[in-house]
Structure formats: structure tokens, C-alpha cells
Amino acid sequence: MPIQHIVLFDGNERNNLLPLTATRAVADIRIGILTIKEKWEKQLKVKVDILTQEYLQAKYTYEKKENTVFINASVLPNQELVNAIEQLSNNSILESDKTIVAVKTNEAVSSLQELKLAVQKIDSVILPFNNSIINYPWDIFSLNGQEIKNDIQRLGLKPNPEKLSSTNTLLGTEIYVEEGVICECSVLNAKNGPVYLGKECEVMEGCTVRGPFALGENAALKMQTKVYGDTTIGPHSKVGGEVSNSVIFGYSNKGHDGFLGNSVIGEWCNLGADTNNSNLKNNYGKVKAWNYPAKDYINTGLQFCGLIMGDHAKSSINTMFNTGTVVGVCANVFGSGFPSKFVPDFAWGNDAVFELEKAYEVAQRVMERRGISLSEADRSILKYIFENK
């Protein structure tokens, strides 16, 4: 690509994606196999920078340069969009359905606020094309099945089911196996979509899996796990029980029986034994879910919508989540009956606050189990969220 500097920026959609974007840039969201940043890098064949909120920026590489193309990180890449971006002239904007998709500017921009000011000086180029945008958390699981298929293409993978042991039952041929995979005595059904098994992952005995499905690097399905299609289990996660059309970003555990459906779970979360979520109302109506900018429940437009959980959140054993429940960062959910459909950041049960220093201690313990330390940048981010909750 002739453009040397590509930056993925947090667009207006970012606040609607809370609590998932409280601890990460939009470009760091996982959907399909890859994060949005990884998708763009595969599609463009170049490394990209990230421009995000000031309190998050220390986690990401960003170099201030002239002659830069800024791409809205909520927009998922495809070749048609890449072609349109390549044709942008200097100081122009690519817009689709009132969404700023990309900005090419000669100005050297150092912050999101400066980017907004630069945009105000530029005329838009409105082009109709088919592109997927992550506007709300529930878009992640809604688009996940197609993105698994797209990522298979981006990664240039070829089916190789022959790498798996003969103890397994394999249906269909779209099975993609990376190095170091352990999979025995399980059923993998790829007739309706691909099954992807990442490096060093494990599918324990007795699992039944339907594609589209992606299991990330060093992740594990525990014995007799049942997984329905359009599901991603991110790297270093451990999952058991029943899962349907859900995305777990990574480093999170649902290690025991219980149902998770039409849900998005952040990193460093733990769902206690027999945690279940409802994904369908008794009256089969549309589900409402908490929206941070509106400070109210909004209509998702979906009949099936389960649990949205921010990073470092936990649920106790036998927790029952209602349809469309949103759980904030570092929230601890426990107590009798259904918790509220909105559990704020740093909630401790129903009516207390999880102290920041205690949250640091727990996060450090959890991360140490994966050989990772809670960095000063992580502490600063959690402090910002705590003070602005």
C-alpha cells in the first residue's frame, strides 16, 4: 500500500462499546479469530498504530506523523473498503451512512481531539459500500461467525483435519489445526462453518463442537464441553459447560457447567461454577441492555442477547444473569436471586464498592497465574476507571 502511516482511532462508537472499551482501545477488540488491529494489519500488509483515549494511550504505539490515514477502528476491513481508502486524496474523508470511516490528512495529529479539529476542516467523500461496523457490544457476537470465516481467509489457512487423532469424529473438511494442538475423543462438526484450533490449545475428551468456531492459542475446552456455532474462545481461556454464539476475548475462565449464550466476556474474568445467563425473554420480545452514554437501557433490537462483561469481573457460583445484563470492570457479582441488569464498575455484591487497592491485589494474583504482571499502565487505567465510575 502506498500510504506509509496507518492509524486506527477510537470513533464515536467507542462510548457505546463500554464497558469493553474502558480498558482497551476499540482496535483491541477480538471478533472472529483476530483483534480488529490484527485484521487491518493482515488486510493492509503493514503495521498500524492506535490512537485512543488519553488514559489508555500508554498501552499502545502511536507516532505523530504528517501524511497519515486514520481509520475508524469500529469498522471491520474488507477489500472494497481498502480500495476506497487507497484512492483517498490528501485532506479528504471517507464517510458511509454518517459514519466517518477514514481520514487522510497532511496535519500531524497528536490526540483524538486534534483529529476531530482536523476533520472539521475537510470535505467528506461519501461512498456507499458494504462494510460491517461494531457500534454496540452485541454487534460483536452477532458478526462473529462471519468474521471467523473472514479471518480464515485473511490468515491464508488451508484445511488440515488429518493432523487430528483418529480418536475424534470429524464432520466436514473445514477444520484448521495449528501446531501443538491436543484434541482427543471429541466431535468437531464443520459442515456449517469452519473450526479453528489455535497453537498449543487443548480440546479435552468428550467435547462436541459446531462451527463456525475458534479456539485461541493456549486455550482449553474442558471435558464434555458443548459449543454451538459463531463462538470464539480467546487465547489462554478455559471453558466448560455449554456455550453458544459468544466471544471471550482471552485470559478468562468459565471452567464449569453452566450456560453462556449470545454474550461477550472481556479479559481476566471468571464465571463461577454453574453460572448461567438468560439470552431470551419469557415473552420472546426484544432485549434491552444498559448503554453508558444514555445512562439508561436501550433496545438492542435483538431477540437473543445475553451477558456483556468488562475486564476483571467475577461471578460467584450459581449466579443467574438475566437477558441483556451488563457487568462493569472489576465488578464482583454475588448474592441471592438475579443481580441487577446493570452492575457498575467496581461493584462488590449489591450495595458495596470493591476497593481499588484490593482490586489491584486480585488482578495481580489472577494475572500471575498466566505469567503476566499487573503493569503500572494497567494500574493507572484501573485507577482512572475507579475514579470516574
C-alpha positions in Angstrom: 0.0 0.0 0.0 1.5 3.4 -0.9 0.4 5.1 2.3 3.2 4.6 4.9 1.4 5.5 8.1 -1.9 3.9 9.1 -3.6 4.7 12.4 -6.7 3.1 13.9 -8.6 5.6 16.0 -11.5 5.4 18.5 -14.5 6.7 16.7 -17.8 8.0 18.2 -18.9 4.3 18.7 -16.3 3.9 21.5 -18.6 5.0 24.4 -21.4 2.8 23.2 -18.9 -0.2 23.5 -18.3 0.4 27.2 -17.5 -1.4 29.5 -15.4 -3.4 26.9 -13.6 -0.3 25.8 -13.0 1.0 29.3 -9.7 -1.0 29.5 -8.8 -1.2 25.8 -8.8 0.7 22.5 -11.5 -0.2 20.1 -8.8 -1.7 17.8 -8.0 -4.2 20.6 -11.5 -5.9 20.5 -11.4 -9.5 19.4 -14.0 -10.7 16.9 -13.6 -13.8 14.9 -10.1 -15.2 15.4 -8.2 -11.9 15.4 -8.4 -8.5 17.0 -9.5 -5.6 14.8 -5.9 -4.3 14.8 -4.7 -7.7 13.6 -7.3 -7.8 10.9 -6.3 -4.5 9.4 -2.6 -5.4 9.5 -3.4 -8.6 7.6 -5.6 -6.8 5.2 -3.2 -3.9 4.5 0.0 -6.0 5.0 1.5 -3.2 7.1 1.9 -2.5 10.9 -0.6 0.0 12.2 -0.6 2.5 15.1 -3.5 3.1 17.6 -4.9 6.4 18.7 -7.1 6.0 21.7 -8.3 7.8 24.9 -5.5 9.7 26.7 -5.7 7.4 29.8 -5.3 4.3 27.6 -2.7 5.6 25.2 0.4 4.4 27.2 -0.6 0.8 26.3 -0.4 1.4 22.6 2.1 2.6 19.9 1.3 5.9 18.3 3.7 8.0 16.3 2.7 11.6 15.3 3.4 12.0 11.6 2.3 14.0 8.7 0.6 12.3 5.7 -1.4 9.8 7.8 -4.5 7.8 7.1 -6.7 7.5 10.2 -9.2 4.6 10.0 -12.2 4.2 12.4 -11.3 1.1 14.4 -15.0 0.2 14.7 -15.1 -0.6 11.0 -14.1 -4.1 10.0 -11.9 -4.4 6.9 -12.7 -5.8 3.6 -11.1 -5.4 0.2 -13.7 -3.0 -1.2 -13.0 -0.7 1.8 -9.3 -1.0 1.4 -9.6 0.0 -2.3 -11.6 3.1 -1.3 -9.1 4.1 1.3 -6.2 3.8 -1.2 -8.0 6.1 -3.5 -8.4 8.9 -0.9 -6.8 12.2 -2.0 -4.9 14.4 0.5 -7.1 16.1 3.1 -10.2 14.1 2.5 -12.7 12.0 4.4 -14.3 8.7 3.6 -17.8 8.6 5.0 -20.5 5.9 4.9 -24.0 6.3 6.3 -23.0 9.2 8.5 -20.0 7.3 9.9 -16.5 8.6 9.4 -14.7 5.6 8.1 -11.3 7.1 7.2 -9.5 10.4 7.2 -6.4 11.3 5.1 -4.7 14.4 6.4 -1.4 16.2 6.0 -1.6 17.6 9.5 0.4 16.0 12.3 -2.2 14.9 14.9 -1.3 14.1 18.5 -4.7 13.3 20.1 -8.2 12.4 19.3 -9.3 16.0 20.0 -6.8 17.3 17.4 -8.1 14.7 14.9 -11.7 16.0 15.4 -10.5 19.5 14.8 -8.7 18.4 11.6 -11.8 16.6 10.4 -13.8 19.8 10.7 -11.6 21.5 8.1 -12.0 18.7 5.5 -14.8 18.0 3.0 -16.3 14.5 3.1 -16.3 11.9 0.3 -19.4 9.8 0.7 -19.2 6.4 -0.8 -21.8 3.6 -0.4 -20.2 0.2 0.2 -20.8 -2.9 2.2 -18.9 -2.8 5.5 -19.5 -4.1 9.0 -19.3 -1.7 11.9 -19.1 -2.5 15.6 -21.5 0.0 17.1 -22.5 -1.8 20.2 -21.2 -4.8 22.3 -23.9 -7.1 20.9 -22.6 -6.5 17.4 -19.5 -8.5 18.4 -21.3 -11.8 18.8 -23.8 -11.0 16.0 -21.0 -10.7 13.5 -18.6 -13.2 15.0 -19.5 -16.2 12.8 -18.8 -14.3 9.6 -15.6 -12.9 11.0 -14.3 -16.3 11.8 -14.7 -17.2 8.1 -13.1 -13.9 7.0 -10.1 -14.4 9.3 -9.5 -17.9 7.9 -9.2 -16.2 4.5 -7.0 -13.3 5.9 -4.7 -15.8 7.5 -4.4 -17.8 4.3 -5.1 -21.1 6.1 -5.7 -24.4 4.4 -7.8 -27.2 5.9 -5.8 -29.9 7.6 -8.1 -32.2 9.6 -5.6 -35.0 9.0 -3.5 -33.5 11.8 -6.0 -34.6 14.4 -6.1 -38.0 16.1 -8.2 -40.8 14.8 -10.0 -40.9 18.2 -12.0 -37.9 17.1 -15.2 -37.8 15.0 -14.8 -35.2 12.2 -17.7 -33.9 10.1 -16.9 -31.7 7.2 -13.5 -30.7 6.0 -13.1 -27.1 7.0 -11.0 -27.9 10.1 -7.9 -25.8 10.7 -5.3 -27.1 13.1 -2.3 -25.1 14.3 0.9 -26.5 15.8 0.8 -28.2 19.2 -2.9 -28.9 19.3 -4.2 -31.6 21.7 -7.6 -33.0 20.8 -8.9 -36.5 21.7 -12.2 -38.3 21.6 -14.2 -35.3 20.6 -16.8 -34.4 17.9 -15.9 -31.5 15.6 -18.7 -30.6 13.1 -17.5 -28.2 10.3 -20.4 -28.8 8.0 -21.9 -25.3 8.7 -18.7 -23.4 9.2 -15.0 -23.7 9.9 -13.5 -25.0 13.1 -10.2 -23.3 14.0 -7.9 -24.7 16.7 -5.1 -22.3 17.7 -1.5 -23.1 18.7 -1.0 -25.2 21.8 -4.7 -25.3 22.6 -6.5 -28.3 24.0 -9.9 -29.9 23.4 -10.4 -32.4 26.2 -12.2 -35.7 25.9 -15.9 -35.7 25.1 -16.3 -32.2 23.7 -18.9 -31.5 21.0 -18.2 -28.5 18.8 -20.1 -27.0 15.9 -18.6 -24.4 13.6 -18.0 -21.6 13.0 -15.8 -21.9 16.0 -12.4 -20.5 17.0 -10.3 -21.7 19.9 -7.3 -19.4 20.6 -3.7 -20.1 21.4 -3.2 -21.9 24.7 -6.9 -22.0 25.4 -8.8 -25.1 26.5 -12.2 -26.7 26.3 -12.7 -28.8 29.4 -14.2 -32.3 29.3 -17.6 -32.7 27.7 -18.0 -29.1 26.8 -20.8 -28.3 24.3 -20.1 -25.4 21.9 -22.6 -24.1 19.3 -21.6 -22.1 16.3 -20.4 -18.5 15.9 -18.3 -18.8 19.1 -14.8 -17.6 19.8 -12.8 -18.6 22.9 -9.8 -16.3 23.0 -6.2 -17.2 24.0 -5.4 -18.6 27.4 -9.1 -19.1 28.3 -10.6 -22.2 29.9 -14.2 -23.1 29.1 -16.6 -25.8 30.2 -20.3 -26.4 30.2 -22.5 -25.1 27.3 -21.6 -22.1 25.1 -23.5 -20.6 22.1 -22.7 -17.6 19.9 -20.4 -16.0 22.4 -17.0 -14.3 22.3 -14.5 -14.5 25.2 -11.6 -12.0 24.5 -8.9 -14.0 26.3 -7.4 -14.9 29.7 -10.9 -15.6 31.1 -12.3 -18.7 32.7 -15.7 -20.4 32.6 -14.3 -23.7 33.9 -17.5 -25.5 35.0 -21.0 -26.3 33.9 -23.5 -23.6 33.1 -24.8 -21.8 30.0 -23.3 -18.8 28.3 -25.1 -17.6 25.2 -25.1 -14.5 22.9 -22.6 -12.9 25.2 -19.2 -11.1 25.2 -16.8 -11.6 28.0 -13.7 -9.4 28.5 -10.2 -10.5 29.7 -9.3 -11.8 33.2 -12.9 -12.6 34.1 -14.1 -15.7 36.0 -17.6 -17.2 35.9 -18.1 -19.3 39.0 -19.4 -22.9 38.8 -23.0 -23.2 37.4 -23.1 -19.5 36.4 -25.9 -19.2 33.8 -27.2 -16.4 31.6 -30.6 -16.0 30.0 -30.4 -15.0 26.4 -34.2 -15.0 25.6 -37.0 -13.2 27.4 -40.0 -15.2 28.5 -42.3 -13.1 26.2 -39.8 -13.6 23.3 -39.6 -9.8 23.0 -36.6 -7.6 22.0 -34.0 -7.3 24.7 -32.9 -4.0 26.3 -29.4 -3.5 27.7 -27.6 -0.8 29.6 -25.9 1.9 27.5 -23.3 4.0 29.2 -23.7 7.3 27.2 -27.5 7.2 27.6 -27.2 6.2 31.3 -30.3 4.0 30.6 -31.4 0.8 29.0 -31.7 0.9 25.2 -33.3 -1.6 22.8 -30.8 -3.9 21.2 -33.2 -4.9 18.5 -32.3 -8.5 19.3 -34.5 -11.3 20.5 -31.3 -13.2 21.7 -28.9 -11.2 23.9 -27.1 -12.5 27.0 -24.3 -11.1 29.1 -21.8 -8.3 28.4 -18.9 -8.4 31.0 -16.0 -6.0 31.3 -12.4 -7.0 32.2 -11.5 -8.4 35.6 -15.2 -9.0 36.6 -16.1 -12.1 38.5 -19.3 -14.0 39.3 -19.8 -16.4 42.3 -21.1 -20.0 42.0 -24.8 -20.4 40.9 -25.0 -16.8 39.6 -28.1 -16.2 37.4 -27.7 -13.4 34.8 -30.9 -12.1 33.2 -31.2 -11.3 29.5 -29.1 -8.3 28.4 -27.1 -7.9 31.6 -24.1 -5.6 31.5 -21.4 -6.0 34.1 -18.7 -3.4 34.6 -14.9 -3.6 35.0 -13.7 -5.2 38.3 -17.3 -5.9 39.4 -17.8 -8.8 41.8 -21.3 -10.4 41.4 -22.7 -12.5 44.2 -25.8 -12.7 46.3 -29.2 -14.4 46.1 -31.6 -14.1 43.2 -30.9 -12.3 39.9 -28.3 -9.4 40.1 -29.3 -6.1 38.6 -29.3 -6.0 34.8 -26.6 -3.3 35.1 -23.7 -4.0 37.5 -21.4 -0.9 37.8 -17.6 -0.9 37.6 -16.0 -2.0 40.9 -19.3 -3.2 42.4 -19.0 -5.6 45.4 -22.2 -7.5 45.7 -25.4 -5.5 45.6 -24.5 -2.4 47.6 -20.8 -2.0 48.3 -17.7 -0.9 46.4 -14.6 -3.0 45.6 -11.7 -1.0 47.0 -9.1 -0.1 44.4 -6.1 -1.5 46.3 -8.0 -4.8 46.8 -8.8 -4.8 43.0 -5.0 -4.4 42.3 -4.2 -7.3 44.6 -6.8 -9.7 43.0 -5.8 -8.6 39.4 -2.1 -9.3 40.2 -2.9 -12.8 41.6 -5.0 -13.7 38.6 -2.5 -12.4 36.1 0.5 -14.1 37.8 -1.2 -17.5 37.1 -0.6 -16.7 33.4 2.9 -15.5 34.0 1.9 -11.8 33.5 2.3 -8.9 35.9 -0.1 -6.1 36.5 1.8 -3.2 34.9 1.9 0.4 36.0 -0.1 1.3 32.9 -2.8 -1.3 33.9 -2.9 0.2 37.4 -3.3 3.7 36.0 -6.1 2.5 33.8 -8.0 0.8 36.6 -7.5 3.9 38.8 -8.9 6.1 36.1 -12.0 3.9 35.8 -12.4 3.7 39.6 -12.3 7.5 40.0 -14.6 8.1 37.0 -17.2 5.4 37.6 
